[in-house]
């Protein structure tokens, strides 16, 4: 016999999750397509926890040192929110998440919990040093997004835990970001490669911090520490571009393990990643000049 719960309080929600048998339903944009007619051998779950009545998990709030994005915040909510310029990468990614109907229903946290290697929201959130908040009856904890997503459709969330929010720390006012996606067509497409870049500029015009993440080139989106190190401490100008060249295909992109599939070969993905990173630097320089 099936069981459907729609609690109105977080305490009731985590109590229901305690036995680890419920599947969480939020926006439903991944939940329903994956289970319609038992596709991919996944019949409808017998126990579903619908969290859409938990109003405390909806919305974006500014705190002293971070922004808190509730687990029910949709992509459209994000796009409408007045946020600092360094949210540009995340807003650009939001526009790539399906069509407007999907953006109206799908949630940022659901995109992370689905843990697809091609999830549009993951590279920009990695570049923003996002943390995931999880709650259970034994308390709450935060994990860096890089520690939360473990692989293709795999996360560190325990069966008794509910994702309640994202925390995005504030960089300096001089920070800016961008996101680029390569697909077989302009819109409504699974990515071949994605790249997100965030640079934090100090008062001398140098790159104090760089965060670079690439998606669709491994079992999960990954940060590229060698590329970040090549930027940090250097003037934020056109001289950054030569630091992403053909030589970057070997060591700095080493963490990437792209595959051959119907959308592109592994070699093509590596070359495309370099091209997107160069375009990303160009876009950031244009923001600076604007």
VOGU-3710 file (C-alpha; in Angstrom, 3 decimals, decimal comma):
1> xxxxxxxxxx> 0,000/0,000/0,000  1,399/3,396/-0,998  1,945/6,310/1,330  1,907/10,016/0,456  2,730/12,689/3,023  2,676/16,468/2,653  3,843/17,847/6,009  3,436/21,519/6,870  6,313/21,701/9,318  9,992/20,810/9,053
11> xxxxxxxxxx> 9,839/18,837/12,310  7,179/16,549/10,849  9,127/16,214/7,601  12,362/15,066/9,247  10,394/12,748/11,548  8,933/11,056/8,476  12,388/10,787/6,915  13,798/9,058/10,000  13,184/5,514/8,751  14,927/6,264/5,445
21> xxxxxxxxxx> 12,115/4,900/3,285  10,647/8,083/1,758  11,451/9,613/-1,615  11,368/13,416/-1,516  9,201/15,337/-3,982  9,824/19,072/-4,516  9,556/20,574/-8,023  8,980/17,172/-9,588  10,732/18,022/-12,872  13,132/15,090/-12,469
31> xxxxxxxxxx> 10,921/12,931/-10,259  7,992/12,471/-12,647  9,792/11,926/-15,978  12,073/9,302/-14,420  9,134/7,313/-13,099  6,397/7,706/-15,702  5,312/4,246/-16,726  8,192/2,694/-14,829  10,794/4,091/-17,232  14,367/2,908/-16,746
41> xxxxxxxxxx> 13,128/0,222/-14,394  12,042/2,774/-11,799  8,397/2,237/-10,823  6,613/4,866/-8,728  7,764/4,808/-5,123  5,287/3,546/-2,551  6,299/6,235/-0,033  6,549/9,856/-1,160  7,260/12,898/1,002  5,969/16,053/-0,694
51> xxxxxxxxxx> 7,775/19,044/0,846  5,990/21,774/-1,142  3,998/22,928/1,904  7,151/23,768/3,876  7,025/27,522/3,300  10,122/28,060/5,431  12,190/26,337/2,742  11,213/28,829/0,053  13,047/32,008/-0,913  16,453/33,699/-0,825
61> xxxxxxxxxx> 17,622/35,522/2,288  20,716/37,650/2,775  22,714/36,967/5,924  25,836/38,654/7,263  28,334/36,587/5,308  26,226/34,520/2,919  22,998/34,148/0,984  20,660/31,355/2,063  18,704/29,742/-0,772  15,843/27,629/0,562
71> xxxxxxxxxx> 15,341/24,131/-0,824  12,037/25,054/-2,504  13,473/28,084/-4,321  12,853/27,687/-8,039  14,983/28,788/-10,959  12,410/31,469/-11,753  12,604/32,727/-8,150  16,351/33,051/-8,607  16,023/34,904/-11,906  13,578/37,406/-10,403
81> xxxxxxxxxx> 15,619/38,040/-7,246  17,729/41,230/-7,007  21,143/39,712/-6,364  24,752/40,997/-6,552  26,664/40,799/-9,873  28,641/37,734/-8,800  25,401/35,722/-9,135  25,613/36,229/-12,920  26,906/32,687/-13,563  24,064/31,107/-11,603
91> xxxxxxxxxx> 21,451/33,260/-13,336  22,909/32,400/-16,744  22,677/28,722/-15,824  19,087/29,197/-14,611  18,067/30,301/-18,095  19,428/27,024/-19,492  17,342/24,765/-17,237  14,643/23,569/-19,646  11,899/25,985/-20,674  10,047/28,536/-18,574
101> xxxxxxxxxx> 7,595/25,929/-17,263  10,491/23,849/-15,913  12,147/26,940/-14,439  8,869/27,809/-12,678  8,672/24,397/-10,987  12,214/23,015/-10,753  14,309/23,847/-7,690  18,019/24,532/-7,342  18,379/21,975/-4,567  16,497/19,357/-6,566
111> xxxxxxxxxx> 18,972/19,872/-9,402  21,797/19,075/-6,976  20,064/16,068/-5,421  19,433/14,598/-8,875  23,238/14,756/-9,309  23,363/14,485/-13,077  26,825/15,070/-14,587  25,076/17,529/-16,918  23,167/19,438/-14,195  23,342/23,093/-15,240
121> xxxxxxxxxx> 23,357/24,463/-11,711  26,342/22,557/-10,400  29,333/24,294/-12,100  28,305/27,835/-11,063  27,486/26,723/-7,526  30,864/24,974/-7,289  32,523/28,188/-8,444  30,579/30,077/-5,775  31,819/27,746/-2,991  28,229/26,762/-2,178
131> xxxxxxxxxx> 27,404/24,585/0,802  24,431/22,237/1,188  22,444/22,214/4,427  20,874/18,915/5,483  18,485/18,244/8,374  17,470/15,099/10,220  16,092/14,201/13,623  19,618/14,115/15,021  20,394/17,663/13,893  21,624/19,599/10,892
141> xxxxxxxxxx> 24,926/19,753/9,066  26,506/21,515/6,117  28,603/20,000/3,376  30,598/21,747/0,694  28,897/21,063/-2,626  32,097/19,361/-3,795  31,642/16,858/-0,942  27,878/16,529/-1,387  27,838/15,311/-5,004  29,839/12,097/-5,121
151> xxxxxxxxxx> 29,246/10,935/-8,703  26,629/10,234/-11,351  23,286/10,295/-9,458  25,133/9,848/-6,154  25,169/12,247/-3,216  26,284/12,195/0,403  22,718/12,698/1,662  21,730/9,986/4,108  18,313/8,335/3,623  17,075/10,008/6,825
161> xxxxxxxxxx> 18,161/13,502/5,739  16,355/16,279/3,941  18,192/19,007/2,024  16,882/22,282/3,432  19,010/25,028/1,860  22,069/26,193/0,016  24,515/28,670/1,515  26,491/30,860/-0,862  29,277/32,839/0,843  29,788/36,452/-0,100
171> xxxxxxxxxx> 32,992/37,272/-1,989  34,294/40,839/-2,184  32,225/43,514/-3,963  34,679/43,261/-6,879  33,815/39,642/-7,651  32,169/38,687/-10,937  31,200/35,432/-12,599  29,985/33,877/-15,820  28,641/30,579/-17,168  28,860/29,074/-20,642
181> xxxxxxxxxx> 27,192/25,984/-22,041  27,836/24,116/-25,278  25,015/21,985/-26,665  23,806/20,591/-29,956  21,394/23,537/-30,225  20,827/26,840/-28,461  18,108/25,919/-25,965  16,401/22,916/-24,335  19,408/20,667/-24,673  21,650/18,491/-22,513
191> xxxxxxxxxx> 25,106/20,014/-22,385  28,184/18,706/-24,156  30,394/20,866/-21,927  29,716/23,585/-19,354  32,071/26,015/-17,665  31,633/28,464/-14,806  34,203/31,020/-13,675  34,274/33,373/-10,714  37,063/35,854/-10,021  37,454/38,016/-6,946
201> xxxxxxxxxx> 39,427/41,174/-7,719  41,414/42,997/-5,032  41,830/46,766/-4,738  45,022/46,600/-6,820  43,267/44,991/-9,776  44,741/41,534/-9,197  42,892/38,227/-9,017  42,666/37,506/-5,297  40,614/34,364/-5,817  39,627/32,334/-8,871
211> xxxxxxxxxx> 37,088/29,534/-9,003  36,739/27,480/-12,185  34,389/24,511/-12,651  33,593/22,342/-15,675  30,572/20,083/-16,124  29,644/17,191/-18,445  33,286/16,091/-18,585  33,291/13,589/-15,713  30,858/11,674/-13,515  30,254/14,994/-11,767
221> xxxxxxxxxx> 31,180/18,612/-12,343  34,683/19,395/-11,083  36,749/22,356/-9,980  40,074/22,853/-11,787  42,615/23,905/-9,126  45,535/24,192/-11,595  43,620/26,676/-13,758  42,588/28,624/-10,668  46,200/28,794/-9,478  47,286/30,077/-12,899
231> xxxxxxxxxx> 45,005/33,098/-12,406  45,447/33,951/-8,749  47,809/36,757/-7,853  47,962/38,048/-11,438  46,564/41,253/-12,904  42,990/40,961/-14,116  43,649/41,788/-17,771  44,043/40,257/-21,238  47,260/38,511/-20,191  45,100/35,915/-18,466
241> xxxxxxxxxx> 43,985/34,556/-21,837  47,321/32,997/-22,848  47,204/31,056/-19,581  44,419/28,972/-21,121  45,951/27,486/-24,259  46,628/24,164/-25,852  49,031/23,251/-23,063  46,035/23,335/-20,713  44,701/20,149/-22,311  47,070/17,943/-20,324
251> xxxxxxxxxx> 47,855/18,695/-16,685  45,420/21,466/-15,639  42,432/19,614/-17,140  43,696/16,346/-15,691  40,773/15,913/-13,249  38,368/15,712/-16,188  37,486/12,270/-17,547  35,137/12,923/-20,486  33,555/10,055/-22,370  32,571/9,378/-25,958
261> xxxxxxxxxx> 28,809/9,470/-26,495  26,233/10,577/-29,043  26,820/14,247/-28,153  30,595/14,291/-28,637  33,887/12,496/-28,244  36,125/12,750/-25,203  38,772/14,631/-27,210  36,165/17,077/-28,487  34,930/17,711/-24,957  38,435/18,486/-23,715
271> xxxxxxxxxx> 39,062/20,944/-26,540  35,630/22,472/-26,057  36,335/22,911/-22,343  39,431/24,965/-23,167  37,451/27,058/-25,669  34,700/27,745/-23,136  37,211/28,734/-20,459  38,842/31,211/-22,831  35,443/32,642/-23,744  34,624/32,808/-20,072
281> xxxxxxxxxx> 37,708/34,901/-19,328  36,795/37,181/-22,247  33,291/37,563/-20,826  34,651/38,451/-17,379  36,990/41,040/-18,877  34,047/42,546/-20,734  32,104/42,774/-17,468  35,050/44,574/-15,890  35,264/47,021/-18,743  31,518/47,730/-18,782
//
